[in-house]
Amino acid sequence: MSTNNQVTAAVAKHVLELMDLTSLNEDDTEKSILEMLDSIDEDVALPAAVCVYPQFVALCKKHLSSRGWYSVKVATVTNFPCGEQPLSQVLAQTQQAIDDGADEIDLVMPYNQVIAGDPDTPWQYVRSSKEVCGSSVQLKVIIESGVLDTPELIAQASDIAILAGADFIKTSTGKVAVNATLAATQVMLERIKINGKPVGFKAAGGVKTVAQACPYLDVACQIMGRGWVEKANFRFGASSLLADVKGVVARG
């Protein structure tokens, strides 16, 4: 689906279907997470997933199931946000999240190690995390592309994640100065295509409107093909984007 940057109700609904509706705030509470879930309107469209801190996984799983929204996955984050936790802690957190019902794990790669010239440590974090996830839980690897300040580093981090077993590669935590960009997106999608593995892509951080989302859909269509841009392969990580989607749909 190529949008040609036209913000229509159909495009807005498609963007929502690709969205990981996200709340990763330090002051999140059960109340605020439930308010986020209550903002979902199935008459508009259901998001692909919700993404929350690990302590809210079980709550989300229960609430989504009670609504019958079984297609909405529950994602959580590990090694977040700085990518500097000990591997043993990351793996324990991953296992606990899966035990609580997580369908997807968004792991922050130790991206500073990539910058420092050490590809082995990031590879081990990804590989070990995927071993815990197995085949039933998807692993989305955050490379923090805004900190990897050259296309070569973005490409290298993408390759490490892909070759170590990532199911998705994701731009950003949303916690640094530069998050998703079209330039990084192009590099990451090209590495997915070149490696030839069934790996998806997630743009996270800074995509706040449907109009801002459209160029990401276009570049994905251009590189990967029109049929590839579905929730099995492509996601937006966003919080405020939902409100704009609803506004666009309401305007028809």
C-alpha atoms as one frame of an Amber mdcrd trajectory, in Angstrom:
protein
   0.000   0.000   0.000   1.591   3.232  -1.141   0.023   6.294   0.404   1.560
   9.001  -1.739   1.349  11.103   1.429  -2.453  11.384   1.156  -3.976  11.495
   4.622  -7.292   9.704   4.238  -9.468   7.794   6.671  -8.401   4.522   5.041
  -4.712   5.376   5.459  -5.323   6.439   9.070  -6.992   3.117   9.871  -4.110
   1.246   8.225  -1.614   3.209  10.344  -3.573   2.270  13.469  -3.541  -1.396
  12.480   0.277  -1.157  12.321   0.610   0.620  15.662   2.136  -0.595  18.905
   0.145   1.716  21.186   2.797   2.646  23.720   3.081   3.971  27.253   6.607
   3.919  28.672   6.480   6.769  31.166   8.223   6.714  34.537   4.958   7.720
  36.214   2.803   5.029  34.584   0.280   3.417  36.939  -2.317   0.700  36.538
  -4.887   3.489  36.210  -2.993   5.257  33.421  -2.401   2.013  31.556  -6.096
   1.110  31.753  -6.952   4.601  30.480  -4.674   3.961  27.499  -6.381   0.643
  26.811  -9.782   2.294  27.134  -8.753   4.763  24.419  -8.801   1.911  21.884
 -11.938   2.011  19.743 -12.575  -1.199  17.855 -15.089   0.630  15.650 -12.134
   2.571  14.203  -9.540  -0.234  14.187  -7.527  -2.272  16.652  -3.789  -1.644
  17.054  -1.309  -4.406  16.351  -0.095  -4.359  19.959   0.241  -2.388  23.148
   3.726  -1.778  24.539   4.186  -1.226  28.281   6.706  -1.742  31.057   7.027
  -5.346  32.291   5.023  -4.781  35.479   1.917  -4.019  33.391   2.043  -7.027
  31.059  -0.361  -9.207  33.050  -2.795  -6.303  33.472  -2.866  -5.649  29.736
  -3.237  -9.320  28.894  -6.210  -9.641  31.238  -7.905  -6.463  30.023  -7.478
  -7.230  26.322  -8.764 -10.761  26.807 -11.812  -9.475  28.690 -12.645  -7.318
  25.668 -12.144 -10.212  23.276  -9.310  -8.355  21.572  -7.140 -11.425  21.155
  -5.484 -10.054  18.020  -3.879  -7.208  19.999  -0.486  -8.410  21.190   1.160
  -7.367  24.452   4.737  -6.128  24.058   7.171  -5.064  26.739  10.712  -3.723
  26.950  13.947  -5.196  28.292  17.386  -3.670  28.850  15.484  -0.399  28.638
  16.241   2.376  27.957  20.052   2.555  27.981  20.997  -0.963  26.928  23.392
  -1.363  29.842  21.872  -3.999  32.142  23.748  -7.259  32.804  22.750 -10.009
  30.412  21.603 -12.281  33.237  19.191  -9.592  34.431  17.888  -9.027  30.910
  17.220 -12.718  30.393  15.485 -13.059  33.760  13.282 -10.061  32.943  12.509
 -11.559  29.548  11.448 -14.876  31.072   9.285 -13.161  33.683   7.558 -11.056
  31.010   6.823 -14.177  28.981   5.482 -15.919  32.085   3.189 -12.912  32.604
   1.837 -13.273  29.083   4.021 -11.070  26.868   3.704 -11.865  23.176   6.573
  -9.623  22.071   9.814  -8.460  23.683  11.384  -5.146  22.646  15.044  -5.531
  23.621  17.436  -2.593  23.677  20.649  -3.729  22.035  23.833  -2.637  23.880
  24.293  -0.043  21.163  27.221   1.697  22.841  29.172  -1.522  22.331  28.554
  -1.257  18.600  29.957   2.264  18.682  32.943   1.020  20.690  33.753  -1.603
  18.042  32.462  -4.620  19.962  29.842  -6.454  17.873  30.036  -9.654  19.923
  28.316  -8.358  23.069  25.236  -7.025  21.220  25.064 -10.256  19.222  25.058
 -12.278  22.447  22.259 -10.170  23.988  20.087 -10.673  20.936  20.903 -14.347
  20.494  20.359 -15.217  24.148  17.134 -13.233  24.331  15.777 -14.994  21.256
  16.612 -18.355  22.806  14.442 -17.406  25.803  11.662 -16.171  23.498  11.653
 -19.309  21.391   9.393 -19.493  18.373   6.209 -18.336  20.101   7.350 -14.889
  21.298   8.633 -12.268  18.883  11.859 -10.408  19.606  12.025  -6.802  18.430
  15.544  -5.365  18.769  15.973  -1.632  19.365  19.237  -0.404  17.828  18.833
   3.268  18.930  19.514   4.570  15.447  19.587   8.212  16.534  22.695   7.566
  18.620  24.372   5.495  15.891  25.225   8.638  14.004  26.435   7.195  10.692
  24.643   5.028   8.132  27.467   2.503   8.501  26.827   2.067  12.243  23.077
   1.790  11.671  23.712  -0.859   9.017  26.127  -2.744  11.280  23.717  -2.741
  14.238  20.901  -3.872  11.966  23.023  -6.729  10.616  24.016  -7.840  14.113
  20.380  -7.971  15.208  19.189  -9.722  12.061  21.944 -12.346  12.068  21.544
 -13.009  15.811  17.874 -13.910  15.384  15.760 -10.756  15.735  12.202 -10.984
  14.429  12.047  -7.194  14.048  14.554  -4.372  14.127  13.339  -1.153  15.727
  14.733   2.358  15.447  14.484   3.820  18.903  13.495   3.816  22.552  11.869
   7.216  22.246  14.095   8.318  25.135  16.930  10.013  23.226  17.221  13.288
  21.328  16.867  11.733  17.850  14.418   8.879  17.385  12.909   7.497  14.167
  14.071   9.181  10.966  13.407   8.393   7.340  17.130   8.171   6.655  17.648
   5.505   9.319  14.500   3.720   8.202  15.830   3.447   4.662  19.133   1.969
   5.848  17.416  -0.533   8.150  14.917  -1.675   5.519  17.695  -2.079   2.982
  19.612  -4.299   5.417  16.506  -6.431   5.940  16.163  -6.849   2.183  19.857
  -7.563   1.627  20.031 -10.160   4.413  17.009 -11.934   2.978  15.635 -13.066
   6.342  11.983 -12.752   7.445  12.581  -9.753   9.696  10.173  -6.887  10.317
  10.764  -3.191  10.976   9.426  -0.827  13.647   9.671   2.969  13.580   9.430
   4.294  17.114   9.595   7.775  18.576   8.571  11.030  16.945   5.816   9.772
  14.614   2.899  11.743  16.030   0.518  12.198  13.085  -0.778  10.203  10.164
   0.872  12.733   7.841   4.231  11.996   9.482   3.584   8.242   9.202   2.860
   8.293   5.469   6.459   8.759   4.244   7.522   5.747   6.336   4.871   3.637
   4.621   6.036   4.901   1.245   9.718   4.099   1.785   8.795   0.625   3.065
   6.655   0.019  -0.019   9.458   1.197  -2.289  12.099  -1.043  -0.708  10.145
  -4.097   0.419   7.099  -4.085  -1.858   3.476  -3.095  -1.422   2.264  -6.331
   0.130   4.979  -6.360   2.795   3.629  -3.400   4.762   1.326  -5.282   7.128
   1.475  -5.686  10.900   3.370  -8.975  10.623   6.271  -6.998   9.151   5.865
  -3.298   9.896   5.018  -1.360  13.064   4.874   2.138  14.421   5.668   2.613
  18.105   3.587   5.552  19.234   1.501   7.105  21.964   0.040  10.379  20.657
  -0.501   9.025  17.129  -3.800   7.398  18.130  -5.483  10.752  18.751  -4.546
  11.983  15.270  -5.777   8.759  13.692  -9.154   9.218  15.377  -9.294  12.840
  14.218  -8.554  11.900  10.614 -11.160   9.099  10.666 -13.775  11.412  12.223
 -13.236  13.936   9.444 -13.819  11.191   6.926
